[in-house]
Amino acid sequence: MQYTIPHYYNKFHCVAGACSDTCCAGWFIMIDDRSRRRYRTQKGEFGERLRRSIDWKNNSFKQYNRRCAFLNKDNLCDMYVEAGPEMLCKTCRDYPRHTEEYEGAREISLSLSCEEAARLILGTREKVRFLTKEDDREESYEYFDFLLYTKLMDSRDVLFSFLQNRSISCSLRMAMALGLTHDIQRRIRKDRLYKVDELLKRYAGEGAEKAIGAKLADRRITGPARFEKMLSWFGIFQKLEVLNADWPRYIGTLKKLLFDEGAAVYEDNRISFYRYLIEDEERKKQWELWSEQLLVYFVFTYYCGAVYDGQPYAKMKLAVVSTLLIQEMAQAVFKMREGRLDFSEFVHLSHRFSREVEHSDQNLNALDRIFCTDSRFGLDSILSLL
Ligand code: SF4
């Protein structure tokens, strides 16, 4: 078995009681079958408490004031304190580690939804590297499309090289990544997977950057057209399952700040925001860096999952659209803070987005469907907003 992690992975430390937005509040913690069986038969007073604190029908811990029944007033887990880490269910043991499974391979990332992990991901200045190690464990799936998986792995390496190319703007990096996956998708549809290698070579060639740069300049929109399009993109949040009870209020406030005063005010704020970024070289660099780390994070986590549904283009759209929506949310915070945005605010809003969007299969599936069918997220439409 091959295991892959991003190079910053082992630097993560949970800050437990000092956490600004603990993972033990706000959402339901689902209990795996093995832990459930153990909890049912636990003896003594602690066993009694366990059984009282579980919603057996929903397979989750009960909540009081939206906090896990085991989360004490110091924001520490009573189960951990009283019975040790081995008593934790799989969700609590693993989080914020996230594992994607492929035949003979595991890819483990840290989830952006943990604010401490988000700080690590977005605060990484160097290009993310991926470390692998292997053990003797073997497995074989009943059905696994190894040819597609190989093409996805190869194309993901090319995507990383685009997304980490710091000699060009992040907008152009995103456009190249979208263009490549759009063309890969076409080859998958036409059953011409064997042509992917040739495509990768073409995109890695000198002319690609120039051609896509010209396309991008041609499509880009500003003013009322951009306002309308971005407003309609924000509509996708209404199609998603709400995981945290205060999310509608949070995203509603940002949406109001951005759009309620109309297209001219939206555009003024956008221009002020980009002026604020470019007037300071370090700030501008940092903004590009945050975007790069978000894109690499989303692509590492989700792109190869296309081996199960044959939709790599939708996975790339997930990375780009999520990054653009987070950037818009940052513009709203910039307005709220009367013309400034710092690292901790960017970390906070990125983790809020992730907490809401990434931790529901229902939401990820809904986004997949939207990106495959909704013309608001067609290639030209996304390019126009880059
Ligand atoms: S959100 Fe992250 S840092 Fe906070 S308690 Fe959970 S794992 Fe620890």
Residues whose N, C-alpha, C, O or C-beta is under 5 A from the ligand:
A	BS01	SF4	H13 C14 V15 A16 C19 D21 T22 C23 Y95 P96 C114 E115 E116
